[in-house]
Amino acid sequence: MKNIEPIIKLLTVIIEDRTVPRNIRAAAEEAKKELTEKSDNTWDIRLSSAISTLDDIINDPNMPIYTRTQIWNVVSMLEAVKREL
């Protein structure tokens, strides 16, 4: 699915940013894995799982403000892709 390529790139930026706390990078990695690995789940389920993973960490008090903005952007993009299905 080519609509998720920009999302994968944004998640990769978060994962590779060493100023982001480890638990947040791990959640971004998990969301990326949901979207990139082959799975028996439908795209709807995979997108929902990635959104849920990112929603769980969005209120972390240790998250840098710019990272929170990036994650909101990723969640918005995921929801847009989900609506297109």
C-alpha positions, 0 to 999 in steps of 0.5 A: 500500500503506497499511501503508508510510505510517508507514514513509515518515513515519519515513524522512522524519523521518530525511531531514530531520534535519540532525544525521544524517550525509549518507550516512545521510540519502542511504541513508534517501532511497534506501530511501524512493524504493524504496518510493514510486516506481512500479516493475516490481518486486514489493513483495517485491523493493522491501521487500527492497531497502529493508531491504538499503539500511538494513542496509548503514548500520546499523553506521556509527560516525558514526550518532547512537544515536537515529537507529540506533534509528529505523532499527532500527524502520523495518527491523522495520516493513518486515520485518513488512509483508514477512511479511504479503505 
